[in-house]
Amino acid sequence: MDKCTKKRGCPLGISYPKLSVWVLFFFVAWLPYINAQTHEKKLDLTVNSQPLKDVFQYIQKNSRFLVNYSPNDVDASVRVSIRIYDATAQEVLRAALANTGYIFTQSGNTFIVTRKPEDILIRGRITDEKGEPLVGVNVRIKSGSIGTISGPEGNYFLKVPGNNPTIVFSFLGYMTRQIPVSTTQKLDVQMAPDAKALNEFVVTTALGIQREEKGLGYATTVVKGEQLTNALSNNWTDALSGKVAGLNLVRSNAGPTGSNKIILRGENNLTGDNEALIVVDGVVINNGSGRRTGIDGETPYGTGSDNMPADYGTGLNDLNSEDIESVTILKGPGAAALYGQRGANGAVIITTKAGTPRKKGLGITLNSNESIENVNRWPELQYEYGQGLDGAAYYSYGASADGASTSGTSSAYGPKFDGQLFFQYDPVTQKVGTERTLWRPYTNQLQKFFQTGKTFTNSISVDGGTDKTTARFSFTNVNNDWIVPNTGYKRNTISMAVNSKINDKLTITSKVNYTNKWSDNLPGSGYGNQSLMYWYIFWQPNANIDWLRDYWVKGQEGRAIKYPFSSYPENPFAVANEFINRTNRNGITGNVQATYNFTKDLSLLVRTSIDFAYDQRAQERPYDAGAKLPKGSYRTQNIFSMEASSDFMLKYSKRFGEDFEFTATGGGSTLTNNYNKDETRADSLTFPGIFSFSNAAGPLLTIPYRSKYSINSFYGVITGGFRDYLFLDLTARQDWTSTLATPYRTTNAGFFYPAANLSFIASDVFHLPKMINYAKLRFSASSVGSGGTSAYLTSYNYETAGSLYNGGLSAPELLTNPNLKPLRTITYELGANVQFYNNRLGIDVAVYRGNTKDQHLKRIVDRASGFTRVLINAGDVRNEGIEIALNGTPISIKNGFRWSSNIVFSANRNRIMSLADSSVVLRNGPVGGGQIVAKVGGSMGDLYGRGYQRAPDGQIIYDANTGVALLTQEVKYLGNILPKAKIGWTNDFNYKGFNLHLLFDAQYGGVAHSLTHYKMAEQGKLKETLPGRYNGIIGNGVVATSDGKYRKNDVIATDIDEYYRSHYGVDNAEGSVFRTDFIKFREARIDYTFSKGLVKRLGFQRATVGVYGRDLFIWSPWPMFDPEFGTLYGSDILQGFEIGQFPSTRTLGFNLVIGL
């Protein structure tokens, strides 16, 4: 029975039947703890200056305990005063002995009172098997809670009771050492590696829960912080390429702050919502500071003369890689199920650095990076023929004595450069020259426009503390000038982490990251008159770029822009200096959490977090900015996003004997997301060059947008272990999301999803060959749901019609679905991890299959309905693949040379099992009928478009009269835009203080369409259009004969312009579809760490100097810049269609690290 009132959002407070199961579960889990506490008799005692022996007698008389002591050691006549109620015998005796110098121990039912021994001091240095200091070694007494950890130089200091304690030294990957001590002494300890323990490292999993890797039933990959800084990039996520099997980065390539989106294990959502969840110190940032925001009207195929999209970046890009401790990749929904609906595509868990305790002083680290970047790959342009059409015999800029103007075309099918003299453009007069000048090519003029980019990154971090409180503070400044003149950005980042142990039961931790990133200009991307790459395409080989530097029309400065070679593009120097895209973004991500340990078995964690971003943007356009903005423009956007969440987790953990261990964790969370965008436009200015709304020549246009949604959740985990070789996890989560709620029903607003994970350590059970030192099998099954994060999809609503309509509202184009159900993904994963030869060689394999159904699709409907689309639940996509990670240490010489190598490989396939219709066009390309189509039986990413007519054997059919290629009228399958497989190979070489790091990665099997190639080839700008000019060409293919057969093509095509247009022109998508296979020399670094003796003489603790490179070389059949591209489109980065891509760059840098 539905007890919910008819009120929007009611499901967030719904009384859900499964909650009774949760309550019963936790009551049973806590019952042993409750019983243990209720069996002991409680005592009340008040004494005032009475002998201690009276307290002893009272305890013996009123409890089951005896009190023994030696009169030679304990003076029982010492007078004490206590007042205590409802206490155990232990608590009474502890209160009585306080401040007496005596202590007690318990043996069965007997308390033994002795004199408290004097404390002893233990200090020393802890090193590894090579004699290098080990930082973070746990040092504690065997019985008790007293302990510390080793500092940056491996030093430690410990004050312990003097009752002959045993000191325990433990560190991940090393054998635990136990050393008894009896007096104050200096104790240096060398740790020895433990091959078995190396497989028992701790992984941060969903919701920040830390688990030993051996107990996980799903695939994870941990990337350490130092792996992210080997070769710094403007976007730190670039450093994940080639290091994680199953991870695909889709790059916008749209400027210095280029955004990336992270996809794990392929695509399964037909709507394109396939990005992994991003979590920073427990704070989810996808829909807060990590949200990409587009601007209305800006599209990459901007033929309407509107503003071109700039990539303003996100809070994810703004993270400082020097502050990152580790990145954990939870690849499948089984691993990320505890994150609820937003973990359906896996999760990237980012943990930032925290402070470490030190014996004295603070640790100060200075880190300085300076890098340059240049274009690493250019298309092959032709410099044999100049501007013109049809092989014209002459060239004239405007009408001249030689004839009519031939400079009105964008094509380069004009006269050959052969020493002629023609009337050309005079940059001094901005008119046709009065004298003929040499007809010659100006080579590499396009390259000349792009400058050497420079980035300076400097940071300082301070950390330290005691065994009770630790803290870390860092400040980073980044200053970037990009390869496009007058573009770049600046960024300041402040990070702070504090961890305080209030007492033995309560610990409070907090982490806060603040970023301010601003830019005076970011370049517009795509294909449109305001884009630099649009000018790149239309540039002519007979022109000198220096002619363009004076870009105002003489006598009309500030009002008219001069571009002499076409009416389409703008002057590139005007675009760089006058077409301004500004941004100033402030972001804060932080959390505070408290953990209270009721007992050693029962603890409670409460946490609250916030992700906040405020971005102020502005676009300034001068007079003569194109057909749409002849009087210039000034636009601003104020974008506010905030996601606040709070959660709690109650954990009960118990070990039963030597065989069984059990942990139950339960909790709940509440989340609210607010997003506001206020845009104001003045698309005509009264006076040129004054960018202010007070200078608007007409009414201002305002475009407000508001979005808000909430998610409430309960979740739980039951973990069981048997003899440390068999582990089972059962997880469950119930979400109630406002995006699925309506005023009239609650049935679909909440959804439940479980997961089960099994891990089996076979090497601890079976007698395996000696070469195998570790073998683990794992299995995971999960069912996760998603209601999406787009608000207002389940009830009819109006949107503002804009300020020009005086508060009017516009009817929605989307017919909402009041019965919308959550998307559901069911996934199975099987994996194995085997280590050989004492961890010298290892392999990790995972195979998976998932089905995603009930997808949220928007079907086109008859406009007579009043709508253009209707929201439906439909579609089932199967996604399956394999991931392999191979690691090895081929050479390892003690105190000498070491070579370690890692290879990651992944392959993914998907299949569309069902749709509401036979096919759905997911998105359209710009030309040639190009489109991404989903068909039943097909795959995500299938590319269709018009192409060549082909004979049965696949050869191109040519026209029997003209010799040009014949094209289809309908679209045809051209390939799939998603790579079939990716591989990365990392090698690290170490010798004494020298380190060499190399990373290559590759992909194969995908295709994409290049608009840049189509346009430049159509205009005769590329070398591939040289064959056949003016002497004709015979295309490689066949000609259809009248009897329905085919003969080898023997027809000479004499209209070369039309011939190449048939191959690469606007009507032929296939002609500009190329494979996106590549091999990249992704990273290289060589550094040297100076000896400790030398740096100490210089007053430092450590010093490292290095040089590095990123994206050094690309080998690919892709004809343009980078085959690993994406296209910025609104808030998304799309694959498959390259539209005016910026050049890819090679980075070379220098790095210096000094520790004080």
N, C-alpha and C positions, 0 to 999 in steps of 0.2 A: 504493500500500500504506500502510495506517495504522500508523505506527510508534509511536504514542503509547501509553503505558501507561494502564491503566484507573484513572485517578486524577482526581478532580474538580479542575478548574482546569488540567488538562494543556494545553489549547490555548494557554494563555498562554506556554508555553515550546515550542510546537510547531515542528518543522523544516518550514517551508513551502516547496514547490517553487519558488514565484516568487522566493524570496530569491536563488537563483543568478542570476536575471536582473538583480536589483538590483546584486549584486556585480560582474557583468560590465559593467553600465552605468557604474558609477563608476570601474572600472579604465580603461575606454576614455576617460572624461572627463578623468582625471588623467594619461593617458599623455603628452600634449605637455609638461606641466609636468615630469614625471619625466625625459623625454629632454633637455629644455633644461638640467637641472641636471647631467646625467651627461656632457655633451660637453666641459666645461671641465676642463683638467688641473689637479690639486690640487698645492700646493707645501708644503714644510716648510722653515722657516728659523729659525735661532737666531743672533743677533748680539749682542755685548756691547760697547757703546761704540765702534761702528764708524762711519766716515763714511757719510753718507746716499747718496753716489754709489755705494758698494758694493752697496747694496740695489737701486739702479737697474740696475746691471750684472747682478745676479743675476736680476732679473725679465726682462731682455732675453735672457739666455742660456737661461733655463728655461721661457720661454713664448713665445707668438706676438706679444707686445706690445713696442712701443718706448716709451722714456721720454724726452721732450724738456723742456728748461727753458732759461731765459736766465740765464747766470752773473751778470748785472747785477741780477737780481731774486731769484735763489735761491742761497744759500750751500750748496753740495753737500758741504762739509767738516763740516757740523754732525754731531756724533756722536749716534747713536741706539742704543737697545737694544730688541730685540723677541724674542719666542719665540712662534711660531705654527706650527700643524700642520694639514695637510689643508685648506688654504685656497686660494682663487682668487687670481689676480694682483692683482685689485682689492683684495681683503681684505688682502693683504700690504702693498701700497702705502699703503692707508688707515691700517694700524697703524704703519707707519714714519713717516708724516707727522703722527701725533697729537702734540700738544704742541710742534710745531715752528713753527707760524704759517704753514705752507704747506698748500695744497689742490691737488687735481688734478681735471681734467675729462678725459673720454674722447672721442676722435674716431676712430671706426673702430678700428684696432688700435694707436692711439697714445694714451699718457697724457701730458697737458700739465700740468706742475707750475708753479704760480704762487704769489705771496705772497697770503695771505688778506687781503682788503680789510677795512677797519674797518667795523663795523656802523653803520647809520644808523637814526634814529628817525623814524617817520611817525605823526602823530596828526591827528585831524580829526573832522568830523561828517558823517553821511550822511543825506540827506533825500530825500523823494519829489518828484514833480512839483509838489506844492502847497507844498513847503517844510516839510512835517511830518517829524519824525524817523522813520527806518526802523530797527526793532529786528530783530536777527538777520541782518543782511547779512553774507555770507561775504566776508572780506577775506584774501587770500593772495598769496604771490609766485607768479609764473607757473611757474617751474621750481623745485620743491621742496615741502616739506611744511609750511613755516612759515605760520601763519595765525591768525586770530582772528575774532570776530563782533562786530557793533556792539551796544552796550548799550541801556538803556531810553530814553536821550535821543538815540540815534543816534551816540553818540561811540565812537571806537575808538582803539586804540594798538597799534603793531606795530614790533617790532625786527627788522630784516632785514640780511643781508650787504650790504656796500657795493660790490657789483660791478655797479652800474647795473641793479638789478632792475626788472621790470615788476610793478606791483601790480594784481591782478585783483579787481574788486568784482562780486559776483553775488548775485542775490536772486530768489526765485520770482516770476514775473510781470513782471520788469523786464529790460531789456536789459543784458547784461554789459558793464562798462567796464574797459578796460586802460590804465593810466597809468604810463609809465616815470618813475622817480625816480633822482636821483643824490646828493642831499644830505639831511641832516636837515631836515624842514620840516613845516608845518601844511598838511594837504591835505583840504579840504572837497569833498564829492562829492554831486552831485544825480543821482538815478537817473531814467531815463525808462521808462514802461510799455512792455512788449512784448506786443502783442495775441496773437501766436502762443504766447508762453510762458505766457500766462494759462491755456492749455489743457493745460499740462504739469505741473500740480501733483502732489505726491506723496500717495499714499493708503496708509494702513496696512491691509493685507489680512490674510488668514488667517495664523495663527501669528506675527503681528507683522511679516511680511515687507512692506517698503515698496517700492511700485511707482509709476512714473509713470502717471497716469490714462490717458494716450493708449495705453498698452500693455495695458489691461485689456479683456477680451472679455466682460465681464458688467457689470450695472448696480450702481452704488454711489451712496450719498448721504453727504456729510460735513456734519454739523451742528457748528458751532463752539461753543466753550464760552460765548462771550458771548450766543449765541442761546438758551442754556438759562437765563440769568439775567435776561432782559428783564423777566419777570414771575414772581417766585419762587413756587413751589408747595411744599407740604409733601412732595410726592413729585416729584423732579426729572424723572421720565420723562413727567409731564404736559406738559412743554415740548416734547416731540417731536410732539405733535398738530398737524396741519395743515402740517407742514414736510417730511414724507417721503412721497412717493407709494408706496402699497402697504403702509403701516404702519397697523395697527389696535391701539389700546389698549383693553383690556377692564378696566374699573375696578370694584373691589369696592364703592366708595361706602360703606364700613363703618366710618368713624371717622377720626380725625386722622392715623393712619398708614396710610390706605387703600392696599392693594396694587394694583398693575397687572400685567397680563400683556401681553406684546408678541407680536403675530402679524404675520408678514410674508407677503404674497401669499395671503391666505385660508387656509382650513382644508382639509386633505387626509387627516388621520388620524382614523379613526372612533372611536378610543378617547379623543380629546380632547387628545392629546399633540401640540399644534401650536405650542408656544411657541418663539420664537427663542432661539438660544444667546446668553448674556450673558458677555462676556469683559472683564475689567478688568485692564489692563496685562499681558495675556497669561495671566491667571488666569480660568478658567471658574468661575462662581459659581452656576450653575443648581441644582446638587444639593448645594451647600454652604451658604454664608451666604445665598444667594439663594433657598433652598428655603422654600416656604410649608408650614406644618405645622398641621393641624387637630387637634382634640381629640375623642376618641371620645365619641359620644353627642350632640354638638352639631350640630344641623342648623338651617338657616334657617327651616324650617317646624316650629317647636318646640312642637307642641300637646301634647307629653307632659310639660310642666312641668320639663324638664331645663334645664341652662344653655344660654344662647344663644351662638352663636359670636362671638368678638371678633377683630378683625383686628389681629394683633400686628406686622404688617409683615415685611419681610425685609431682608437685607443690601443688596439692590439699592436699596430705598427710602432706606437710610441713607447712601448716597454723597452727598458734599457737592458740590453743583453748582459752587461756586466753585473746586473743585480740578480740575474736568474741563477738559482742553485741547480735546478734540474727541470726537465720537461718529461712527463710521463704520458705516453700515448696509450689510451684505452681504446682498442681498435673496434671492438664489436659492441652491439647493444647489450650483450650479456655482461660485459665489463662495466658499462656505464648505466645499467638499468636503474641504479639507485638515484640517478639524477632525474629520473622521471621522463616526461615526454621529450625534453630537450636533449636527452642522451641517446636518442634513437640512432643517431649517425656516429656514435663513438664520441670520445672526449679527449681533449688535450689539457692535461693538468700541469699548470706552471707553478712551481714553488720558488719563491724568491729567497735570497740569503738572509740569515739571521746572525746574531752576534754569538761569539764564543767566549767562554770564561778565560781569564788570563791571571797569572800569578801577580803581575804588577803591570801598571801602565795600560796603554791602549795600542791596538794594532792599526796602523795607518797605511793605506795602499794608494799610491798614485798611479794612474793608468792614462797613457796618452797615445792616441792613434791619429795619424795623418795619412790620408789616402787620396789618390787621383783616379779618375775614370775617363776612359775614352771609348768611342764606338768600336766594337770588336768585330763587326761584320757589315759589309756593304753589298747591295745588289750590284750586278754587273751591268753597268751603263755603257751605252755606245756614244762615241765621240767622233763618228765619221760623217754624220749628216746633221744639218741644223734645222731650225724651225721652218715649217712649210708643209705643203700638201702635194701629193702626186708627182714628186720629183721635179718640182718647179725649177726652171733654168736660172732664175735669179731670186734675190731676196731684197725686199725694200721695207724699211720701217716707216709705214705711212706711204702716201703717194710720193713718187719721185720721178726724176727723169727716166728711170729704168722701167717705170710702169706703176700699176696699182699696188696698193699695200698687200704684202703677204704675211704680215705679222699678227693677224687676228686669230690665228689658229693656235691650239695647244699642242699640236702634233709636231713631230720631228721627222717628217718625210720630205724635207726641203732639199736644197742643193747640197751636194757633197763638198766637204772642206778640201779645196784643191787650189788654194792660192788666189782665188778671185777677189775682186774689190766690189763691195756693195754699199748702198746707202743704209747705215745702221743707226741705232739709238745713240743720241748724244746726251750723256748724263748731266752735262753742264747746263744745257738749255732745256733738257727734258723733252726734246723734240727730235725729229729726224735730222741726222747730221747733214751739213752743207757739202761735205765731201765724201767720196767713197773711201771706205776703210777695209782693211784686210778681213776677209771672211775666214774665221778661224775658230777652233773649239777652245773653250775655257774649261780645262779638265779639273775635276775634283773641287768644283765650286761648291757643291752641296756639302762636301766634307768640311770645307773651309768655314761654313756658317757655324757648325757645332764646335764648341770650345771644350777645353779640358775641364772636367768637373773636379771639384775639390771638397773634401769633407774633413773637418777637424773635430775629433771627439776627445774630450778630457774629463776625467772623473777622479773623485777622491772619496774614499770610504774610510770610516772609523768604526772599529768594533772592539768590544771587550766586555768585562763584567766579572762577576763572582759566580760561585756555584749556586747562588740564590737568584741573581738577576743578571741578564745579559742584554746587550743592545747593539744595534748596528745602524749607522747613518751613512748615507751616500748622497753625493751631488754630482750630476753629469751635465755637461754642456756640449751641444752639438751645433756646428755651424757648417751649412752646406751651400755650395754654389754648383748648380747642375750644368749639364752639357749644353742646355739651351740658354743663351744669354739672358740675364736679368731674371733668372728663376732660381729657386732654392728654398731653403727653410732654416729655421733656428729652433732649438729645443732645449729646455731646461727640465731636468728630472730630479726630484727629491724622493728618497726612499728611507723609511725608518721602520725598524722592527724592535720590539721590546718583549722580553720573556721574563716573567717574574714569578718565582716560587714563593708565595706568601707564607705558606707553612707546609707541613708534610702532606696536607690534604688538598690545598687549594693552589692552583697555578693559573695565572692570567697571561695571555699573550695578545699582542696586537701588531698588525702590519698595515702601513699606510704608504701608498705611492701617489705622488702628485706630479703632474706633467703640464707644462705650458709649451705649446708648439705653435709657432706663428710663421707666416710667410707673407712677404710683400708682393709675391707673384708666383703662381703655379701655372704651368702651360696647359692650354686647352688641347684635348686629344681628339682623335677621330678624323673624319673626312668632311670638311666644310670650310668655308672661306676664312674662318677665324683660326683654323688649325695650321700649324707649321708644316705638318706632313702633307696637307693639301697643297701647299706651295711646293714642297719637295717633289710631289708627283708632277706638277705643272711646269717645273723649271725647264729651261731650254739649254741645250749644250753650247749654243753660240753666244751665251750671255755671261757677263762678268758680275759677280755678286756685289762688288764694290760700287757698281752703278746704283745700287738700291739704298745705300746708307743714308742719303738725304731723301727721306721718304715723304715729306710733305710737298704737295704741288706748290711750285714757286708762286708767291703772292697770295696763297690760300693756306698758309701755315695754320695748323689746328683745325682746318675745316675740310680739306680734301687730301686723300692719300694717293701717292703716285705708284702705280705698278705697271711697267711698260709692256709686258709680254702676254697679257691675257686679261680679260675682264672678269675672270672668276676669282682667283686667289687674291689675298691681301699681300702687301709688302711684308716680308718676314721680319724686318727690323721694326716695322710699325707694330706687328703682332706681339713681338717680344717686349716692346717698351710702352705700348699704349693700351693693349688689350689685357687688362690686369685682372687677376683672380686672387683676392686676398683671403687670408684666414687667420684666426686667432682662437685656438682651442685650449681650454683648461679642463683637466680631468683629474678626478680623485677616485682611487680604488682602495678600499680598506676594510678591515674587519677587526673585531674584538671578540675574543672567546675566553671563557673560563671553564676550567675542568676541576671538579671536586670529587675526590676519592673518599667515598664513605668508608670503604674498607679496601683491602688489596684486591677484592673481587668485584666490587660494585663502584661505578663512577658515573658522573653526570657531566655532560658537556653542553654548554649553552653558548650560542654564537649569534652575532648580528653583523651584517655586512652591508656595504653600500657601493654602488658603482655610479658615478656622476660624471657628466660631461656637458660642457657648454661651449658651443662653437659659433663664433661670429664670422660670417663670410660676406664678401662684397665682390661684385663684378663691375668693372668700369670699362665702358666702351666709348671711343672717341667719335667725333663726327665722321661720316663716310665709312661706317663700320659694316656696310653691306646693305642689300636691298631692304631688309627689314628694319635696320637701325640707322637710317641716313643722318639722324640728328643725335646719334650717340645714345647711351643708356647708362643707368645706374641702378643696380639691384643689390639688395641685402637679404641675408637669411640669418635669423637667430634661432639656433637649434639647441634645445634643452632635452636631455635624456637622463633619467635616474631610475635605477632599479634598486630597491631596498628589500632585504630579506632577513628573516630571523629563523633560527632552527634550534632544536635540542636533540641530544642523543643520550640515552641511558644505556649503559653497557654493564653486563654481568658476565664475568669470565671465571671458570672454575676448572681445575684439573682433578680428575678422579683417579687416584693411584698413578701408576706409571704408564697406563695404556690410553686413557681417554682424556680429552680436553674438550670443553664446551664453552662457546661464547654466544650470548644473545644480545643483540643491539636493536633498540627501537627508538624511533623519534618522529618528529614532525617538523614541518616548516610552513612558513607563509611568505609569499612574495608578491610585490606590487611593482609594476612597470609603468612609468609615465614617459611619454614622448610628445614634445611640442615643437612645431616648426612654424615660425612666423616669417613670411617673405613679403617684401615690399619692392615695387618696381616703378621706376620712372623711365619709360622707354623712348623718351624724347626730351632733350635738354634745351633750355633757352639759350645758354651761352656755352660754347665749347670748352672742354677742359675743366669745368667746375662740377665736381661729382658730389652733389648734395641734393636732397629731396626738395629743398627750397628753390632749386634751379630747374625743377620739372616744368616742361612746357605744356603739360596736360595733367589730367587727374591721375593720382597715384593708384596703382593696383596693389591690393593686399591679398595674399593667399595664405590664410591660416590653416593649420592642420593639427589635430589633437588625437592622441591614441592612449588608451589605458586598459590594462588587463591585470588580472590577479590569478594566482595559482596557490591553492592550499593542499597540503600533502601529509600523509602518514606513511612511514616506511619501517621496515625491519629486516634484520639479517640474523640467521641462525648458522653458526659455524661449528662443525664438529670435526675432531681429529682423533685418529686411532694410531697409536704408536709412532707418531711423527712420520708416517708414510702414506696414510690415507686421509684425505680431507674432503669434506662436503660443505658447500655453501648453499643455503636457500635464502633468496632475497625476495622481497615483495614490496610493492609501493602502490599507493592509491592516491591519485591526483584528482582534484576538482578544479577545472579551469573555466574562467569566465568567458573565454572565447567560444565555448560550446554551450553556454547557458542561454536561456531565453526566458521571457516572462511567464511562459506557459508550460514548460516541461523541464524535467531534471534528469531524465533517464540517460542521456548521453553526456552530461556535463562532467561526470566522474568516470574514471576508468582505472582498472586494476591490471597490473602487469607483474608477473613473477619471473624469476630466473633461478636456474640451478646450475652449479658449477662443481665439477669433481676433479680432484687431483690425486694421482697415484704415483708414489716414488718407487718405481720398480727396482731400482738399484739397492734399496734398503730391504727388499724382500727376497729377491732371487739372486742366485750366484751367477753373475754375469762374467764374461771374459775380462781378464785383468785390465785390458786397455780401456774398458768402460768404467769410469769412476762415478758417473751420475747418469741416471735415466729417469725421466718423468713423462707420464702420459696425462693428458687432460681432456675434459669434455665439458661443453657448456651448451645450455639450451635456454632460450629466453623469448619472452613475448612482451614487446613494448608498444606503447601507443603514443599518439601525438595529436593534440588538438590544434596545433599551429600557434603562432603568436600574432596573427592578424585579427584585430578586433572587428566586431560588428559584422560578422558573416552569417549570423543566425537570425537576425531580425531586421525588418525594414527600417532604413534610416536615410536621412538627407544629409548632403554635404553643402557647405557654403558655396554660393555662386560667385563669390568675390565682391570686393568693395565697390565695383562699378555698378552693382545692382542693389545698392542700398540695403544690405542685409538679407538679400534674397537667398533662397535655397534652390539647389538643383536636384532633380530627380535622379536616383541612382541608376547606373547602367547595369549593375549586377543584381540579378534576382537571388536573394539570399535563401538559405535552406534552414528552416527551423528544426529539421530533424537530422541535421548534420551529425555524423558519427565520427569518432576519432579514427585516424589512420592507424593501422596495426602492422607491425613487423615481427615476424616469427623467424628466429635464427638458430641454427645449430652450428657448433664449431668443435672440431677435433684437432688436437695438437700433440706434439712431442718435443721434448728437449733432452738431448743426449750430449754428454761431455766425455771426451776421450783424453787419455794420456795426462792425467792430473790437470785437466782443464787447458791443455795446450791446443786442443781442437774441440769445437763444439758446433752443433747444428740445432736449430729450432725450426720446426715445420708446423704450419697451421693450414687447415682446409676448412672452408665454411660454405654454408648455403643459407640464404634468407629469402623470404617472400614478404613483400610489402603490398597490402591490399587496402581497400576502402580509401583510396587516395582522393584528395580534394581537387577536383578538376572543374574547369569553367568551360562549359559547352556553349557554342554559339547558338542563339535562338532567333527566331523571326522577329524583326524589329517591330512588327505590328503588335507584339506583346507589350511594348513599352520598355523592353530591356534589350541589351545586346548579348548578354551571356547569363547563364544560370549555373549556380554552384551545385555540384553533385558529388556523391561518393561513388567512385568507379575506379577500375584499374588494378591490376595485379602484376607486379614485376618481380621476377626471380633473379637473385644476384648471387653468384658463387665465384670462388677463387681459391688461390693458393698463395701462401707466403713462406719464404725460406730465408732464414738468416744464418749465415755461416761465419764463424769467427775462429781465428787460429793465431798461434804464436810460432811461426816457423823457426825463428832463431831467438834464443834467450841465453845470454852468457852472463853469469853472475858478475856484477860490477862492471859489465861491459856492454856489448852491442845487443840491442833488442829490436826485433821486427814483429809487429802485430798487424794483422790484416782482417778486415771484415767485408763480407759480401751480403747484400740484401737483394732479394728478388721477389717480385709479386706479379701475378697475372689475375685478371678479373674478367668475367663474362656475365652479361645479364640478358634476360629474355623477357619480353612482354607477353604475359600469359593471357591477359584479358583486358578489354576496354569496353566502354559503353558504345563506341562506334568502331568501325573497322580500322580507322586511323585518326590520329590527332596531330595537327601541326603545332609543335611546341614553340617554335619561333621561326621567323623568316630572316633570310639574309638580304643584303641590299640589292643584288642584281642576279640576273640569270635564273630567276625562279628558285634560288637557293633557299632551302628550308630544312629544319630538323624535324623529322616526322617519327611519331611513335605508331607502329603497326603491330597488330597481334602476330606473334611469331618473329618479330624483329627485335631490335635492341635499342636501349637508350643511346642517343647520339648518332642515330642513322641519318646520314646526310643525303638529301635529294636535290635535284636541280636539272635544268635543261642541259643537254650535252650533245655529243656527236651521234649522228646516225651511224650504226655499225653493221657490217656484214655478219653473217652467222659465225664466222671465225674470229670476230672481234675487231677487224680492221675498219678504219674510218672510211666513210663513203664520201666522195667528192662530186661536185657538180660537173656533169659532162661537158658543159659549155664554158663555164667561168673558171673552173678549177678550184673554187673555194669549198671549204668543208660544209657539209649539210648538217643541220641541227634538228633535234627532236622538237616537237611542239609540246609534248608533255614532259613532266619531270621524271627522272630516272634515278636509281640508286647509284650514289657516287662513292660510298664508303662510310666508315664510322669515325667520328671525330675523337673517340676515346682511345688512348693507347692500349694495345693488347697486353703489354708487359712493360715493367720498369725494372732497372737494375742499378745498384750503386756499389762501388768498390772503394774502400778506404784503406790506406796503408799509413802506418806510423813507424818511423825509425828513430831510435834513441841511442845515443852514445855519449856517455858521461853527461856533459851539460848541453849537448846539441840535440835538437829534435827536428825531424822533418815530417811534415804531414801532407798527404796527397789524397785527393778525392776525385774520382771519375764517376759519372753516372750517365745513363742512357735510357731511351724508350724507343719502342717500335710498334707499328701496327695501326697508327691513327692517321687521319687525313684532315685537311682543312682548306677552306677557300680563302684566297688572298685578293682583296680588293686592290691593294697597292700594285700587285703584279698585273691584274687585269687592266688597270688604268694606264700604267706605264708601258705595258706591251701594246695596248691598243693605240697609244700615241707614238709608238716607235722609239721609245727611250731606252729600251733594253737591247743588249747585244744579240739576243735570240731573234730579233726582228731584222737583222742585217741580211741574211741570205735571201737572194732573189730580187734585191732592189734594182729595178730598171732593166733587168734581163730576164725576169720571170722566175717562177719556181714551180716545181711539180711536187705536190703533197704526197706523203708516204701513206698509201692506202689503195682503195679500189674505186671503180666507177661502175654504177649499175647499168646493165645492158637491157635492151628491150625484151629479151627473152627471160628476164627475171634472174639472170646470173650476174656474175661480177667479173671484171677484168682488172688487171693492174692499172692503176691510175697513170695516164700518159698525157693529161691535159695541163698545159702550161698556164698558170695563173699570172696574168700581167698586171692586174690591179692589186699591187702589193698591200696597200692600205686595207683594202677590203679582204684580202686573203688573211692577214693577221687579225683583222677584226672578227673573222669567222672562227678563228682559233681561240682568241683571248678576249673578245669583245663583250659587250653588255648582255648579249643574249646567250652566251655560252658559259655556264657556271663550271662545267667540267674542265674547260681549258685552263682554269686558274685554280684547280684543286690539286694539291700536292701532298705528299707524305710528310708527316711531322716527325719522322724518325730523327734521332740525333744521338751523338756522343759528345759529352761536354767534359772539358777539364775544369771541374767545378771549383775546387779549392786547392791551394798550395800554401804552405807556410814553413819557414825555417827560422828557428830561434835558438838563442843560447842563454842559458841560465848561469850566471857567474858563481864561482865557488864561494862557499860561506866564509872562508877565511878572508877573501878579498873584500867582500861586501861589508864584513864587520869592521875591517880597517877603514872603510869609507863611511862608516856610521850607519849603514843600512842593515836590514834583516835579510833582504833578498833583492835581486835585480835581474830582469830578463829583457833582452832586446831581440826583436824579430822583424822579418819582412813577410808579407803575404800577398796573395793574389786570389781573385774570385772571377769566375767565368772567363778564364783565360783564352780558351779556344772552343769553337763549336764546329763540329763536322755534321753536315745535314744536307739532304736533297732539297730542303725548303729554300726557295729562291730569294726571299726577302731577308729580314733581320733575324729574329729569334723564333724558332719553331715552337718554343714553349710559351705561347702567348695566350692572353685572354683579352677581352674587349670590355671596357667599362661601359655599362648600360644601366643608368639609374643607380639603384642600390646593389646591383649584381655585377658579377664578372663572368661574361659568357665565353664559351668555347666554340670553335668551329668556323667563325667568320672573322678574319683579320681585316680591320677597317682603319686604315691610316695609322699603323703601328709606329711608335717611336723606335729609334735605333736601340739595340741592346748594347750594353757597355761591359768593358773589361776594367776591373778595379785592381790597382796596385797600392799597397800600403806599408807603413812603418809603424811599429808598436814598441812602446817602452813601458815596463811595469817596475815600480820601485816600492818595496815594503820598508816602512820605518818602524 
